[in-house]
Amino acid sequence: MTHRTENTTSAAQHTSTTPNTTNTTPPLKFRANGTFRVLQMADIQDGPNVHPDTIRMIEAAIKASDPDLVVFTGDQIRGYDPAYIDTFLRRRGENPGAKVRLVTEIEAKLQGIHRRIAARRNPDLPPTEDVATLDDLLDDTRQKVRDTFSAFLGPIINAKVPFAATYGNHDFQCGILADEQDDIYREYPGCLNPSDSIEPGTFALPIAASDGSGRIAMAVTMINSGDYAGKPEENDAQYPRYVTNSRGLDLADSDGYGTPSEAAIAWLADTQRSLATRNGDGLPVPTIAFQHIPPQEFYDCLTEVPAWTPNAVEGARNYAGHCYVLNQAICRPGSRLGEAIGCADENVGEVAAMRDAGGYFALFCGHDHKNSFVAHAHGLDLGYAPTCGFECYGPKSRYRGVRLFEFHEDDPRDYMTRMLTWGELVGRYSSNELRVFFEDHCITDAIGVRNELRRPQVFAGVALGTTAAFAAVIRAIIRQLRR
């Protein structure tokens, strides 16, 4: 989409320019031309020094799309970043900093970061450089979270665009939980996260009609999809294995990913009833939902294929041992499947609840950094935005980006969506293409090896290299025999 410069007033132009602790931002509203634009930003996943390429990506996307709203769909915080090593939480309920991932320890050493010791400090003695109370460490982390937010929110605040955020499975791992992060977000102008939501990251944003009547023409809902299943104390027996293979066992030691809470599932229908009452007609309001972790129904957007199928990906956990490609019959053009769908082991009926509530027409997620497909299944559009960050694993630089939506007031269900990618907006390569190449081809387990070998270019490279090595061995043997 080309950048538009209509002489209409968007909701973005009404955003407060002072810190917003009581959420005084006026309601969102369709433009006079009947359109409303949303940018979905997924998996920034960074520490306090947000990668400059991520900021460039956000700035370019804002400039190209002129959005009315930006939604962050979780994992804004790279909770396992070395910056948070002193307060890292593998799972909620643990002691901060008690069970740090091995990969984080290694990164910290490479970056010259030294852990501070949490201890009870005698107030009568002067503090030492290496000893700090847990409160000291958490205060430091709070400031680092603010630094992270300030960095990636900067282009959005400068453009005076309202924003909303929900949470993923890595945000809390910095040691600051979602409820407190919610409070920090509300310190920034334009934040629409309400202080009275049923839980942090689960709330609805009504979008008013353009005619000033006050009628709600559409809604955007944010859903906290949870983080990890199981209880930390139930998995302590596996912790030694986790330390030696922290990436490979990041799920196995936690019984998989989490799900939306029972309260959030019930809230889906309550929200539609509330919106219908507000409009006074009893009719469901067209609603799009955003969250981090996809539900199991996303696998119904795929087709199972033989293991040797080029570019097929092997499923995860419950779906392991099965290989999939996109079901092109139900996918929009431009859809990409780059990795397994990382859903929870349990299906809590979220998609069914949306369908039963009426009004919901789409559910978009992040979480799986290489996926960017949109498909229609179970009466909903189910889709992804890939990572827009450059400090985490993901696809090639040119495929990283944000997802743009344009809705039309007369029929929000008939919406346009497409990716705004680094390759389109900035250039083919990032400032650290070697790192991105590693992140694109990073292998942590046998499934990763098999998935890589299904990529034709990788298979061709491995085959060529193996053939060359075999030929070199044969030549060496022949030379030895001739001596």
Buried (B, 14 or more C-beta within 10 A) or exposed (E): EEEEEEEBEBBBEBBBEEEBEEEEBEEBBBBEEBBBBBBBBBBBBBBBEBBEBBBBBBBBBBEBBBBBBBBBBBBBBBBBBBBBBBBBBBBBEBEBBEBBBEBBBEBBEEEEBEBBEBEEBEEEEEEEEEBBBBEBBBEBBBEBBBBBBBBBBBBBBEBBBBBBBBBBBBBBBBBBBBEBBBBBBBEBBBBBBBEEBBBBBBBBBBBBBBEEEEBBBBBBBBBBBBBBBBEBEEBEEEEEEBBEBBBBBBBBBBBBBBBBBEEBBEBBBEBBBBBBEEBEEEEBBBBBBBBBBBBBBBBBBBBBBEEEBEBBBBBBBBBEEBBBBBBEEBBBEEBBBBBBBBBBBBBBBBBBBBBEBBBBBBBBBBBBBBBBBBBBBBEBBBBBBBBBBBBBBBBBBBBBBBBBBBBBBEEBBEBEBBBBBBBBBBEEBBBBEEBBBEBBEEEBEEBBEBBBEBBEEEBEEEEEEEEEEEEEEEEEEEEEEEE
